[in-house]
């Protein structure tokens, strides 16, 4: 007699992959429907739920390709990337990667990056909260220690870099959008910051210096090193202005001062 684990694996194989050997092992009997018909009911329910869940996470992707295309892609995706999460809100991160090799999407090279943006927006909405940076504590840091400060980004902060104008694509495909919905794919790419602030999730285009600064800080680089990277990407980069802007917007929510200063927030 198969173990419980074997039965569970067999049920998943029969339901999601149509595995006839697994179906036979289950020994489903009784009623007016044969085993394959019974399993197909579960399959349709499971896939239908995935269509709804991922459609809510990726509404622009769904709108761009249409419901039939999207549902077929989801069916292939859930078989290629079975859920490893108990929380359905955390499932779907790999869809952008999947779309890069999904043959029917080959003529839509921007689609994976639009999906990456949508995943970032979705996850930013449910990321942990963080209070504003303690400006009094920051002001107490000695000037000579400033270059060694390590800033902390808001837990929701994510960067999306694409050679395509994905923000424009995302904007014109929002339900509330009105006006000219034309998109010029040759208009250049986007470097975007997705972050949740006091007014909700926002998407901001970043200049090269800003991106270099924030990405370095997010990678735990000290402020001096991060500022140097920003200056390399954007000569004349205004560090003070960038810090003020991203502290005010709560992109930067805390800092760690060198141990010998006795100050941290």
PANU-698197 format. One line per field, with one value per atom (N, C-alpha, C, CB): x, y, z. Coordinates in nm, 3 decimals, decimal comma, padded with zeros to 5 digits. Atoms other than C-alpha are relative to their C-alpha. Glycine has a CB too. Layout:
<rs>
px	[X ...] $
py	[Y ...] $
pz	[Z ...] $
</rs>
This chain:
<rs>
px	[00,085 00,000 00,087 -00,095 -00,083 00,144 -00,006 -00,043 -00,003 00,254 -00,079 00,147 00,071 00,078 00,078 -00,023 -00,082 00,370 -00,010 00,147 00,011 00,353 -00,136 00,025 00,135 -00,021 -00,009 -00,106 00,004 00,024 00,075 00,060 -00,079 00,296 -00,073 00,140 00,073 00,088 -00,120 -00,044 00,116 -00,217 00,042 -00,072 -00,051 -00,011 00,041 00,119 -00,045 00,141 -00,119 00,090 00,118 -00,198 -00,080 -00,088 00,080 -00,367 00,067 -00,025 -00,066 -00,107 00,062 00,105 -00,076 00,074 -00,071 00,135 00,072 -00,187 00,074 -00,027 -00,081 00,043 -00,093 00,103 00,094 -00,156 00,045 -00,016 -00,049 00,070 -00,033 00,153 00,034 00,021 -00,150 00,044 00,145 -00,352 -00,042 -00,069 00,032 -00,364 00,038 00,071 -00,047 -00,166 -00,098 00,137 00,093 -00,429 -00,119 -00,048 00,109 -00,693 -00,135 00,031 00,126 -00,983 -00,113 00,007 00,113 -01,313 -00,131 00,013 00,132 -01,687 -00,062 00,007 00,073 -01,955 -00,012 00,068 00,024 -02,051 00,115 -00,125 -00,114 -01,723 00,121 00,033 -00,122 -01,402 00,107 00,050 -00,104 -01,077 00,053 00,115 -00,055 -00,948 -00,096 00,028 00,098 -01,271 -00,005 -00,138 00,001 -01,266 00,122 -00,001 -00,123 -00,905 -00,006 00,124 00,008 -00,980 -00,078 -00,063 00,075 -01,228 00,094 -00,116 -00,098 -00,951 00,097 00,076 -00,096 -00,715 -00,058 00,040 00,062 -00,957 -00,016 -00,136 00,014 -01,021 00,133 -00,062 -00,133 -00,651 00,053 00,098 -00,050 -00,553 -00,084 00,002 00,086 -00,853 00,037 -00,144 -00,043 -00,739 00,132 00,014 -00,126 -00,389 -00,024 00,097 00,033 -00,538 -00,044 -00,112 00,051 -00,717 00,108 -00,116 -00,104 -00,428 00,107 00,064 -00,107 -00,162 -00,055 00,071 00,061 -00,404 -00,010 -00,136 00,006 -00,443 00,139 -00,064 -00,137 -00,065 00,057 00,090 -00,055 00,009 -00,112 00,078 00,113 -00,293 00,043 -00,084 -00,044 -00,093 00,049 00,111 -00,044 00,075 -00,123 00,087 00,122 -00,269 -00,070 -00,096 00,066 -00,409 00,076 -00,012 -00,083 -00,118 -00,017 00,146 00,003 -00,153 -00,139 00,090 00,134 -00,521 -00,017 -00,032 00,028 -00,691 00,039 -00,146 -00,029 -00,652 00,150 -00,057 -00,147 -00,278 00,052 00,066 -00,048 -00,226 -00,028 -00,064 00,035 -00,410 00,083 -00,148 -00,084 -00,216 00,142 00,002 -00,133 00,109 00,005 00,042 00,007 00,002 -00,001 -00,124 00,004 -00,079 00,141 -00,095 -00,137 00,271 00,092 00,054 -00,085 00,427 -00,013 -00,034 00,018 00,273 00,055 -00,147 -00,062 00,397 00,153 -00,048 -00,146 00,747 00,053 00,039 -00,041 00,759 -00,108 00,025 00,101 00,542 00,018 00,009 -00,005 00,455 00,080 -00,141 -00,077 00,700 -00,044 00,150 00,045 00,501 -00,136 -00,004 00,131 00,214 -00,090 00,011 00,073 00,114 -00,012 00,072 00,021 -00,042 00,045 -00,147 -00,045 00,052 00,148 -00,031 -00,144 00,417 00,035 00,073 -00,025 00,375 -00,004 -00,103 -00,001 00,464 00,124 -00,116 -00,121 00,805 00,076 00,091 -00,080 00,955 -00,068 00,028 00,068 00,698 00,080 -00,136 -00,081 00,919 00,111 00,061 -00,106 01,203 -00,059 00,075 00,067 00,963 -00,033 -00,127 00,041 00,841 00,116 -00,069 -00,116 01,195 00,025 00,126 -00,022 01,197 -00,131 00,078 00,130 00,826 -00,017 -00,118 -00,004 00,818 -00,112 -00,005 00,106 00,475 00,017 -00,133 -00,022 00,597 00,125 00,011 -00,127 00,909 -00,009 00,048 00,015 00,771 -00,034 -00,107 00,027 00,707 00,118 -00,135 -00,121 01,061 -00,007 00,118 00,015 00,951 -00,086 -00,059 00,097 00,696 00,061 -00,069 -00,058 00,932 00,030 00,126 -00,032 01,040 -00,126 00,084 00,128 00,679 -00,045 -00,109 00,035 00,618 00,086 00,016 -00,088 00,919 -00,050 00,146 00,053 00,773 -00,128 -00,029 00,124 00,433 00,026 -00,093 -00,033 00,587 00,055 00,102 -00,056 00,781 -00,111 00,102 00,112 00,463 -00,083 -00,089 00,080 00,273 00,068 -00,026 -00,071 00,541 00,026 00,131 -00,018 00,600 -00,124 00,027 00,125 00,236 -00,011 -00,119 00,012 00,279 00,131 -00,047 -00,127 00,636 -00,016 00,106 00,004 00,714 00,001 00,119 -00,001 00,662 00,135 -00,114 -00,120 00,943 -00,029 00,125 00,019 00,939 00,100 00,012 -00,093 01,113 00,137 -00,057 -00,136 01,484 00,006 00,100 -00,015 01,581 00,099 00,050 -00,085 01,710 00,084 -00,086 -00,078 01,821 00,122 -00,087 -00,113 02,038 00,101 -00,049 -00,090 02,179 00,081 -00,079 -00,069 02,264 00,108 -00,100 -00,098 02,458 00,124 -00,064 -00,116 02,698 00,113 -00,037 -00,113 03,044 00,028 00,125 -00,024 03,136 00,103 00,048 -00,106 03,445 -00,047 00,119 00,053 03,230 -00,103 -00,061 00,112 02,979 00,023 -00,028 -00,027 03,150 -00,015 00,139 00,008 03,134 -00,141 00,096 00,137 02,760 -00,053 -00,088 00,068 02,560 -00,150 00,041 00,142 02,205 -00,082 -00,035 00,091 01,909 -00,117 -00,049 00,114 01,649 -00,129 00,023 00,131 01,279 -00,014 -00,116 00,013 01,191 -00,071 -00,075 00,073 00,967 00,080 -00,127 -00,074 01,236 00,059 00,112 -00,053 01,322 00,035 -00,103 -00,044 01,499 -00,032 00,151 00,028 01,389 00,071 -00,156 -00,075 01,622 -00,037 00,155 00,045 01,500 00,044 -00,153 -00,031 01,605 -00,126 00,079 00,128 01,233 -00,071 -00,090 00,074 01,001 -00,114 -00,056 00,101 00,821 -00,093 00,068 00,090 00,686 -00,113 00,076 00,104 00,502 -00,097 00,065 00,086 00,372 -00,093 00,085 00,080 00,254 -00,107 00,091 00,093 00,092 -00,119 00,073 00,110 -00,110 -00,093 00,056 00,084 -00,246 -00,068 00,082 00,077 -00,391 -00,147 00,055 00,144 -00,770 -00,046 -00,078 00,043 -00,794 00,065 00,030 -00,073 -00,568 -00,091 00,118 00,071 -00,710 00,097 -00,125 -00,088 -00,549 00,076 00,097 -00,081 -00,283 00,067 00,105 -00,059 -00,187 00,111 -00,108 -00,108 00,083 00,128 00,026 -00,128 00,413 00,105 -00,010 -00,112 00,738 00,106 00,058 -00,096 00,952 00,144 -00,021 -00,134 01,250 00,033 00,018 -00,020 01,215 00,110 -00,128 -00,103 01,478 -00,053 00,053 00,037 01,480 -00,030 00,108 00,035 01,386 00,086 -00,148 -00,058 01,566 -00,096 00,147 00,112 01,293 00,025 -00,128 00,006 01,258 -00,146 00,066 00,133 00,949 00,011 -00,056 -00,009 00,888 -00,136 00,111 00,124 00,598 00,026 -00,067 -00,014 00,576 -00,132 00,049 00,121 00,314 -00,123 00,019 00,114 00,095 -00,024 00,021 00,016 00,124 00,120 -00,125 -00,109 00,337 00,020 -00,028 -00,032 00,512 00,107 00,047 -00,102 00,723 00,070 -00,061 -00,075 00,998 00,114 00,055 -00,116 01,242 00,122 -00,023 -00,124 01,598 00,103 00,056 -00,115 01,889 00,113 00,045 -00,107 02,209 00,069 00,103 -00,067 02,369 -00,085 00,036 00,091 02,065 -00,004 -00,142 00,005 02,043 00,128 -00,025 -00,128 02,412 00,012 00,116 -00,007 02,389 -00,088 -00,043 00,094 02,080 00,031 -00,142 -00,035 02,186 00,121 00,027 -00,118 02,522 -00,037 00,108 00,043 02,359 -00,081 -00,084 00,077 02,117 00,088 -00,101 -00,096 02,419 00,096 00,077 -00,074 02,556 00,132 00,025 -00,119 02,823 -00,009 00,018 -00,003 02,932 -00,037 00,138 00,045 02,811 00,110 -00,047 -00,108 03,152 00,018 00,129 -00,014 03,181 -00,119 00,015 00,120 02,822 00,001 -00,126 -00,007 02,874 00,101 00,036 -00,100 03,185 -00,057 00,125 00,061 02,990 -00,100 -00,069 00,097 02,719 00,070 -00,084 -00,075 02,975 00,060 00,111 -00,052 03,125 -00,108 00,053 00,110 02,786 -00,055 -00,112 00,059 02,685 00,089 -00,143 -00,087 02,955 -00,083 00,094 00,074 02,839 -00,118 -00,048 00,111 02,603 -00,012 00,017 00,026 02,443 -00,040 -00,111 00,024 02,475 -00,097 00,131 00,086 02,313 -00,146 00,046 00,138 02,005 -00,062 -00,004 00,052 01,968 -00,035 00,101 00,027 01,994 -00,124 00,120 00,116 01,743 -00,129 00,013 00,119 01,498 -00,042 00,026 00,036 01,516 -00,020 00,106 00,038 01,507 -00,143 00,098 00,135 01,196 -00,104 -00,008 00,092 01,034 -00,001 00,036 -00,014 01,131 00,050 -00,133 -00,075 01,336 00,111 00,060 -00,102 01,611 -00,066 00,123 00,077 01,469 00,084 -00,102 -00,086 01,766 00,145 -00,029 -00,144 02,143 00,074 00,055 -00,089 02,425 00,129 00,025 -00,123 02,709 00,116 -00,018 -00,115 03,064 -00,007 00,132 00,017 03,084 00,060 00,062 -00,068 03,321 -00,066 00,141 00,068 03,078 -00,106 -00,064 00,101 02,827 -00,138 00,038 00,127 02,539 -00,049 00,012 00,061 02,303 -00,150 00,040 00,144 01,941 -00,054 -00,045] $
py	[-00,120 00,000 00,124 00,001 -00,120 00,341 00,077 00,090 -00,085 00,567 00,127 00,033 -00,128 00,898 00,093 00,066 -00,087 01,084 -00,041 -00,005 00,049 00,863 00,032 -00,150 -00,033 00,918 00,150 -00,037 -00,144 01,296 00,036 00,075 -00,027 01,300 -00,053 -00,065 00,055 01,076 00,084 -00,141 -00,086 01,298 00,127 00,034 -00,121 01,606 -00,029 00,057 00,035 01,429 -00,025 -00,124 00,028 01,309 00,127 -00,104 -00,122 01,643 00,102 00,061 -00,108 01,883 -00,044 00,061 00,043 01,670 -00,109 -00,051 00,103 01,415 -00,133 00,045 00,122 01,129 -00,121 00,007 00,114 00,814 -00,109 -00,059 00,101 00,585 00,042 -00,021 -00,049 00,804 -00,012 00,147 00,010 00,810 -00,144 00,047 00,141 00,430 -00,040 -00,090 00,033 00,408 00,047 00,061 -00,055 00,619 -00,091 00,137 00,095 00,354 00,065 -00,090 -00,072 00,598 -00,082 00,140 00,081 00,410 00,062 -00,147 -00,038 00,463 00,112 00,038 -00,107 00,689 -00,022 00,131 00,008 00,756 00,052 00,076 -00,054 00,928 -00,090 00,143 00,078 00,743 00,086 -00,050 -00,068 00,832 00,124 -00,097 -00,114 01,060 00,119 -00,039 -00,108 01,261 00,064 -00,052 -00,054 01,297 00,090 -00,115 -00,079 01,419 00,129 -00,083 -00,121 01,665 00,111 -00,032 -00,101 01,840 00,074 -00,065 -00,062 01,900 00,087 -00,106 -00,074 02,006 00,134 -00,083 -00,125 02,263 00,100 -00,029 -00,088 02,401 00,060 -00,077 -00,048 02,424 00,103 -00,118 -00,093 02,587 00,127 -00,066 -00,118 02,818 00,094 -00,041 -00,083 02,940 00,071 -00,084 -00,064 03,002 00,112 -00,105 -00,106 03,200 00,127 -00,047 -00,115 03,425 00,066 -00,042 -00,055 03,466 00,073 -00,112 -00,063 03,537 00,112 -00,104 -00,111 03,751 00,124 -00,040 -00,114 03,972 00,058 -00,041 -00,047 03,992 00,064 -00,115 -00,045 04,050 00,050 -00,113 -00,044 04,245 00,064 00,098 -00,063 04,442 -00,106 00,103 00,109 04,129 -00,068 -00,103 00,065 03,971 00,086 -00,029 -00,091 04,277 00,006 00,140 -00,010 04,291 -00,121 00,015 00,121 03,931 -00,059 -00,104 00,055 03,860 -00,118 -00,042 00,101 03,615 -00,141 00,002 00,136 03,305 -00,029 -00,021 00,014 03,356 -00,008 00,119 -00,006 03,444 -00,130 00,118 00,123 03,140 -00,118 -00,030 00,108 02,908 00,012 00,003 -00,022 03,066 -00,040 00,148 00,037 03,022 -00,151 00,062 00,147 02,655 -00,058 -00,056 00,049 02,601 00,041 00,055 -00,051 02,811 -00,083 00,144 00,070 02,629 -00,142 -00,003 00,131 02,300 00,009 -00,065 -00,019 02,437 00,047 00,100 -00,057 02,617 -00,029 00,154 00,032 02,434 00,089 -00,149 -00,088 02,645 -00,063 00,032 00,042 02,621 00,077 00,020 -00,088 02,860 -00,043 00,145 00,019 02,815 00,120 -00,031 -00,125 03,176 00,026 00,119 -00,019 03,220 00,138 -00,021 -00,135 03,591 00,006 00,096 00,004 03,490 -00,084 -00,054 00,086 03,270 00,082 -00,115 -00,064 03,386 00,080 00,089 -00,080 03,547 -00,040 -00,012 00,050 03,329 00,021 -00,147 -00,017 03,423 00,086 00,063 -00,077 03,697 -00,084 00,121 00,086 03,445 -00,102 -00,073 00,096 03,190 00,062 -00,053 -00,065 03,440 00,025 00,130 -00,023 03,496 -00,119 00,028 00,119 03,139 -00,061 -00,104 00,051 03,095 00,034 00,060 -00,020 03,049 00,089 -00,131 -00,085 03,206 00,150 -00,045 -00,140 03,529 00,058 00,014 -00,041 03,554 00,134 -00,105 -00,126 03,844 00,118 -00,016 -00,107 04,046 00,007 -00,026 00,005 04,094 00,085 00,043 -00,085 04,361 -00,065 00,133 00,058 04,131 -00,046 -00,116 00,040 03,977 00,118 -00,078 -00,116 04,322 00,068 00,101 -00,049 04,440 -00,088 00,003 00,093 04,129 00,026 -00,146 -00,031 04,213 00,124 00,020 -00,122 04,559 -00,032 00,107 00,032 04,415 -00,081 -00,077 00,076 04,167 00,093 -00,112 -00,095 04,449 00,083 00,093 -00,078 04,656 -00,086 00,052 00,090 04,358 -00,026 -00,132 00,032 04,271 00,122 -00,067 -00,123 04,633 00,027 00,119 -00,026 04,651 -00,083 -00,029 00,087 04,366 -00,013 -00,137 00,003 04,433 00,054 00,082 -00,047 04,507 00,152 -00,056 -00,145 04,856 00,044 00,041 -00,059 05,088 00,147 -00,016 -00,140 05,421 00,089 00,018 -00,093 05,735 00,001 00,140 -00,009 05,786 00,104 00,036 -00,090 05,954 00,111 -00,078 -00,111 06,293 00,056 00,110 -00,050 06,397 -00,087 00,005 00,091 06,088 00,019 -00,145 -00,021 06,150 00,128 00,006 -00,128 06,510 -00,011 00,108 00,016 06,383 -00,077 -00,070 00,075 06,177 00,098 -00,084 -00,089 06,342 00,002 -00,045 -00,018 06,477 -00,100 00,142 00,089 06,256 -00,144 00,005 00,137 05,943 -00,014 -00,042 00,003 06,036 -00,094 00,139 00,084 05,855 -00,149 00,026 00,141 05,530 -00,042 -00,030 00,035 05,544 -00,104 00,125 00,099 05,249 00,022 -00,148 -00,029 05,339 -00,126 00,111 00,113 05,100 00,047 -00,055 -00,031 05,104 -00,057 -00,055 00,052 05,058 -00,145 00,089 00,141 04,685 -00,021 -00,076 00,015 04,745 00,042 00,079 -00,060 04,913 -00,105 00,089 00,090 04,733 00,082 -00,112 -00,067 04,833 -00,087 00,032 00,069 04,740 00,076 -00,009 -00,062 04,811 -00,074 -00,004 00,061 04,751 00,084 -00,018 -00,077 04,849 00,051 -00,086 -00,041 04,909 00,101 -00,123 -00,101 05,192 -00,064 00,112 00,081 04,964 00,083 -00,107 -00,082 05,242 00,055 00,116 -00,048 05,390 -00,113 00,057 00,115 05,044 -00,028 -00,126 00,025 04,993 00,107 -00,006 -00,111 05,337 -00,003 00,133 -00,008 05,322 -00,122 00,012 00,119 04,980 -00,008 -00,124 -00,006 05,091 00,026 00,110 -00,013 05,078 00,145 -00,075 -00,140 05,449 00,089 00,053 -00,084 05,566 00,051 -00,078 -00,057 05,802 00,087 00,082 -00,080 05,984 -00,085 00,077 00,068 05,885 -00,122 00,096 00,121 05,524 -00,059 -00,104 00,048 05,499 -00,021 00,100 00,031 05,343 -00,015 -00,129 00,009 05,394 -00,089 00,142 00,093 05,089 00,044 -00,138 -00,051 05,275 00,125 00,027 -00,124 05,561 -00,010 00,040 00,017 05,416 -00,077 00,135 00,084 05,210 00,077 -00,097 -00,056 05,268 -00,060 -00,021 00,044 05,249 00,049 00,054 -00,035 05,241 -00,042 -00,065 00,034 05,246 -00,021 00,113 00,029 05,079 -00,001 -00,138 -00,008 05,166 00,042 00,100 -00,039 05,202 00,110 -00,122 -00,112 05,539 00,030 00,124 -00,039 05,726 00,001 00,136 -00,008 05,761 -00,131 00,112 00,128 05,397 -00,035 00,000 00,044 05,220 00,101 -00,141 -00,092 05,455 -00,061 00,136 00,039 05,400 00,127 -00,081 -00,121 05,653 -00,033 00,066 00,014 05,687 00,057 00,072 -00,043 05,715 00,041 -00,112 -00,036 05,898 -00,099 00,147 00,099 05,692 00,013 00,013 -00,021 05,850 -00,045 00,146 00,043 05,794 -00,152 00,054 00,146 05,431 -00,058 -00,055 00,051 05,373 00,021 00,069 -00,030 05,541 -00,096 00,145 00,079 05,357 -00,150 00,026 00,141 05,021 -00,035 -00,034 00,024 05,052 00,000 00,106 -00,003 05,150 -00,125 00,127 00,121 04,861 -00,124 -00,019 00,109 04,636 00,014 -00,008 -00,020 04,760 00,071 -00,132 -00,083 04,987 00,122 00,043 -00,124 05,281 00,118 00,021 -00,114 05,625 00,054 00,109 -00,050 05,731 -00,083 00,002 00,090 05,428 00,014 -00,146 -00,014 05,464 00,131 -00,009 -00,130 05,833 -00,002 00,109 00,010 05,749 -00,073 -00,072 00,072 05,498 00,088 -00,128 -00,090 05,757 00,103 00,071 -00,100 06,013 -00,059 00,060 00,067 05,760 -00,010 -00,139 00,015 05,706 00,134 -00,081 -00,129 06,071 00,112 00,013 -00,110 06,341 00,120 00,040 -00,112 06,633 -00,042 00,086 00,050 06,413 00,076 -00,150 -00,078 06,609 -00,097 00,108 00,097 06,376 00,053 -00,039 -00,057 06,609 00,002 00,142 -00,007 06,662 -00,139 00,067 00,136 06,290 -00,058 -00,090 00,051 06,203 00,066 00,022 -00,071 06,471 -00,053 00,150 00,047 06,350 -00,138 -00,001 00,138 05,984 -00,024 -00,092 00,005 06,044 00,051 00,085 -00,056 06,261 -00,098 00,131 00,096 05,993 -00,133 -00,024 00,122 05,724 -00,119 -00,035 00,108 05,528 -00,046 00,046 00,028 05,551 00,016 00,096 -00,001 05,462 -00,016 -00,109 00,017 05,398 00,007 -00,136 00,001 05,410 -00,070 00,145 00,061 05,234 00,080 -00,152 -00,078 05,448 -00,090 00,117 00,076 05,322 -00,016 00,070 00,033 05,158 00,104 -00,132 -00,092 05,415 00,136 00,017 -00,128 05,705 -00,002 00,038 00,012 05,570 00,043 00,079 -00,046 05,670 -00,093 00,142 00,076 05,462 00,016 -00,148 -00,008 05,462 -00,105 00,140] $
pz	[00,000 00,000 00,000 00,122 00,006 -00,093 00,132 -00,116 -00,120 00,194 -00,026 00,040 00,015 00,260 -00,092 00,138 00,084 00,102 -00,147 00,047 00,137 -00,207 -00,060 -00,005 00,047 -00,231 -00,034 00,107 00,024 -00,204 -00,128 00,119 00,121 -00,469 -00,124 00,011 00,112 -00,693 -00,037 00,031 00,026 -00,655 -00,072 00,132 00,065 -00,745 -00,144 00,078 00,135 -01,048 -00,092 00,004 00,082 -01,171 -00,026 00,068 00,014 -01,110 -00,091 00,136 00,073 -01,247 -00,131 00,087 00,118 -01,504 -00,081 00,043 00,074 -01,614 -00,004 -00,138 -00,006 -01,507 00,016 00,118 -00,002 -01,593 00,097 -00,140 -00,095 -01,387 00,142 -00,016 -00,133 -01,082 00,025 00,016 -00,013 -01,147 00,032 -00,129 -00,024 -01,159 00,142 -00,101 -00,134 -00,834 00,108 00,025 -00,099 -00,655 00,025 -00,046 -00,018 -00,713 00,023 00,113 -00,016 -00,746 -00,061 -00,066 00,047 -00,775 00,049 00,049 -00,049 -00,736 -00,078 00,143 00,066 -00,880 -00,150 00,027 00,144 -01,238 -00,084 -00,034 00,073 -01,333 00,017 00,047 -00,014 -01,410 00,069 -00,138 -00,078 -01,232 -00,071 00,028 00,075 -01,510 00,004 -00,146 -00,004 -01,513 00,138 -00,038 -00,136 -01,135 00,023 00,102 -00,019 -01,135 -00,081 -00,041 00,083 -01,416 00,069 -00,135 -00,075 -01,187 00,095 00,080 -00,088 -00,934 -00,080 00,079 00,083 -01,212 -00,043 -00,123 00,044 -01,346 00,114 -00,063 -00,115 -00,998 00,042 00,117 -00,041 -00,912 -00,099 00,010 00,100 -01,239 -00,005 -00,137 -00,002 -01,223 00,113 00,013 -00,112 -00,881 -00,031 00,127 00,039 -01,017 -00,100 -00,059 00,096 -01,306 00,073 -00,097 -00,075 -01,057 00,082 00,090 -00,089 -00,814 -00,079 00,083 00,078 -01,075 -00,088 -00,085 00,073 -01,276 00,086 -00,050 -00,091 -00,968 00,025 00,133 -00,020 -00,925 -00,125 00,043 00,128 -01,295 -00,093 -00,068 00,083 -01,429 -00,132 00,076 00,124 -01,687 -00,098 00,027 00,087 -01,823 -00,060 00,078 00,049 -01,850 -00,104 00,117 00,095 -02,026 -00,131 00,061 00,120 -02,271 -00,092 00,038 00,082 -02,386 -00,017 00,061 00,006 -02,327 00,094 -00,141 -00,100 -02,093 -00,046 00,036 00,047 -02,311 00,000 -00,141 00,001 -02,365 00,143 -00,077 -00,138 -01,999 00,073 00,074 -00,071 -01,868 -00,048 -00,018 00,053 -02,098 00,055 -00,155 -00,056 -01,978 00,147 -00,016 -00,142 -01,614 00,016 00,066 -00,007 -01,675 -00,017 -00,109 00,024 -01,814 00,116 -00,133 -00,108 -01,538 00,127 00,029 -00,128 -01,242 -00,008 00,040 00,016 -01,386 00,002 -00,131 00,001 -01,437 00,135 -00,108 -00,129 -01,101 00,105 -00,013 -00,102 -00,846 00,124 00,041 -00,116 -00,543 00,113 00,048 -00,117 -00,252 00,124 -00,024 -00,107 -00,033 00,052 -00,048 -00,056 00,205 -00,021 00,146 00,020 00,142 -00,149 00,071 00,143 -00,202 -00,046 -00,035 00,035 -00,191 -00,033 00,112 00,026 -00,213 -00,122 00,122 00,116 -00,518 -00,128 -00,007 00,131 -00,867 -00,030 -00,012 00,020 -00,825 -00,125 00,121 00,113 -01,098 -00,135 00,019 00,129 -01,364 -00,098 00,023 00,096 -01,516 -00,064 00,069 00,053 -01,552 -00,097 00,114 00,086 -01,699 -00,135 00,067 00,124 -01,958 -00,096 00,031 00,088 -02,089 -00,092 00,083 00,083 -02,223 -00,049 00,078 00,044 -02,294 -00,147 00,087 00,145 -02,670 -00,054 -00,069 00,055 -02,737 00,031 00,053 -00,036 -02,568 -00,066 00,151 00,058 -02,782 -00,071 -00,097 00,074 -02,986 00,090 -00,105 -00,097 -02,669 00,097 00,077 -00,084 -02,535 00,126 -00,081 -00,117 -02,288 00,109 -00,040 -00,091 -02,120 00,133 -00,066 -00,129 -01,858 00,092 -00,023 -00,083 -01,740 00,053 -00,079 -00,051 -01,714 00,116 -00,113 -00,108 -01,504 00,124 -00,047 -00,114 -01,284 00,073 -00,047 -00,062 -01,225 00,078 -00,107 -00,069 -01,136 00,128 -00,093 -00,120 -00,892 00,108 -00,032 -00,097 -00,725 00,064 -00,068 -00,052 -00,689 00,097 -00,115 -00,083 -00,549 00,134 -00,073 -00,123 -00,295 00,087 -00,033 -00,077 -00,194 00,086 -00,093 -00,072 -00,088 00,128 -00,090 -00,116 00,163 00,078 -00,043 -00,071 00,278 00,142 -00,076 -00,139 00,642 00,006 00,078 -00,022 00,777 00,057 00,096 -00,060 00,885 00,028 -00,094 -00,035 01,063 -00,071 00,150 00,065 00,936 00,066 00,000 -00,052 00,980 00,112 -00,114 -00,115 01,310 -00,037 00,127 00,044 01,193 00,112 -00,060 -00,113 01,541 00,024 00,127 -00,017 01,572 -00,113 00,004 00,113 01,225 00,018 -00,132 -00,020 01,314 00,107 00,040 -00,107 01,616 -00,043 00,116 00,048 01,404 -00,032 -00,126 00,031 01,394 -00,150 00,077 00,144 01,053 -00,053 -00,027 00,048 01,033 -00,015 00,094 00,011 01,064 -00,110 00,132 00,093 00,798 -00,118 -00,051 00,116 00,511 00,030 -00,052 -00,036 00,706 00,040 00,114 -00,032 00,771 -00,098 -00,001 00,084 00,641 00,015 00,040 -00,003 00,550 -00,030 -00,100 00,018 00,551 -00,085 00,138 00,086 00,274 00,060 -00,142 -00,041 00,339 -00,048 -00,056 00,040 00,332 -00,133 00,106 00,126 00,030 -00,122 00,005 00,112 -00,183 -00,093 00,053 00,102 -00,508 -00,124 -00,034 00,122 -00,828 -00,122 00,006 00,126 -01,179 -00,111 -00,028 00,110 -01,472 -00,128 00,025 00,125 -01,827 -00,119 00,000 00,121 -02,180 -00,068 -00,098 00,059 -02,251 00,090 -00,024 -00,080 -02,138 00,078 -00,092 -00,067 -01,895 00,089 00,084 -00,081 -01,674 -00,087 00,066 00,092 -01,973 -00,035 -00,129 00,030 -02,065 00,117 -00,032 -00,120 -01,708 00,018 00,124 -00,023 -01,687 -00,095 -00,014 00,097 -02,008 00,008 -00,141 -00,015 -01,910 00,136 -00,022 -00,124 -01,577 -00,032 00,094 00,025 -01,553 -00,005 00,105 -00,010 -01,471 -00,104 00,138 00,095 -01,754 -00,110 -00,061 00,114 -02,015 -00,078 00,046 00,083 -02,305 -00,099 00,085 00,101 -02,555 00,063 -00,060 -00,056 -02,488 -00,087 00,021 00,087 -02,753 00,081 -00,116 -00,065 -02,644 -00,109 00,087 00,093 -02,833 00,063 -00,035 -00,059 -02,760 -00,023 -00,058 00,025 -02,900 00,079 -00,145 -00,075 -02,652 00,105 00,066 -00,103 -02,420 00,119 00,046 -00,112 -02,107 00,126 00,027 -00,129 -01,746 00,110 00,030 -00,126 -01,415 00,108 00,022 -00,086 -01,152 00,145 -00,051 -00,141 -00,776 00,036 00,089 -00,053 -00,633 00,152 -00,055 -00,146 -00,268 00,056 00,044 -00,065 -00,027 00,102 00,067 -00,093 00,146 00,069 -00,073 -00,074 00,343 -00,088 00,063 00,092 00,034 -00,075 -00,098 00,067 -00,071 -00,086 -00,084 00,087 -00,331 -00,113 -00,058 00,108 -00,573 -00,090 00,057 00,096 -00,883 -00,048 -00,122 00,033 -00,948 -00,096 00,129 00,087 -01,234 00,071 -00,136 -00,064 -01,109 -00,104 00,088 00,081 -01,259 00,030 00,029 -00,021 -01,296 00,136 -00,109 -00,128 -00,990 00,118 00,017 -00,107 -00,770 00,011 -00,025 -00,002 -00,870 00,056 -00,141 -00,050 -00,808 00,150 -00,073 -00,143 -00,467 00,081 00,026 -00,078 -00,346 -00,009 -00,048 00,015 -00,488 00,086 -00,148 -00,083 -00,314 00,148 -00,027 -00,140 00,015 00,034 00,027 -00,023 -00,021 00,009 -00,111 -00,008 -00,065 00,116 -00,127 -00,125 00,271 -00,018 00,065 00,017 00,126 00,091 -00,147 -00,077 00,338 -00,089 00,065 00,077 00,235 -00,091 00,092 00,083 00,107 -00,126 00,079 00,115 -00,119 -00,093 00,047 00,081 -00,237 -00,077 00,087 00,066 -00,316 -00,114 00,101 00,106 -00,517 -00,121 00,051 00,110 -00,725 -00,075 00,051 00,062 -00,785 -00,087 00,107 00,075 -00,900 -00,127 00,087 00,120 -01,142 -00,107 00,035 00,095 -01,302 -00,049 00,063 00,033 -01,299 00,052 00,060 -00,042 -01,284 00,045 -00,113 -00,053 -01,075 00,086 -00,112 -00,080 -00,874 00,131 00,028 -00,121 -00,587 00,111 -00,025 -00,106 -00,287 00,104 00,066 -00,105 -00,036 -00,043 00,035 00,050 -00,250 -00,008 -00,137 00,012 -00,316 00,137 -00,072 -00,135 00,053 00,059 00,091 -00,053 00,150 -00,063 -00,025 00,071 -00,114 00,047 -00,150 -00,031 -00,022 00,149 -00,052 -00,142 00,352 00,015 00,087 -00,008 00,306 -00,054 -00,078 00,060 00,087 00,073 -00,146 -00,080 00,342 -00,080 00,063 00,064 00,095 00,095 -00,137 -00,101 00,360 00,136 -00,016 -00,124 00,700 00,126 -00,004 -00,117 00,927 -00,044 00,073 00,031 00,949 00,111 -00,020 -00,098 01,126 -00,002 -00,031 -00,011 01,249 00,043 00,099 -00,048 01,311 00,151 -00,039 -00,141 01,652 00,094 00,029 -00,092 01,799 00,010 -00,043 -00,010 01,742 00,110 -00,133 -00,102 01,990 -00,045 00,116 00,053 01,760 -00,108 -00,054 00,108 01,552 00,007 00,006 00,004 01,439 -00,094 -00,044] $
</rs>
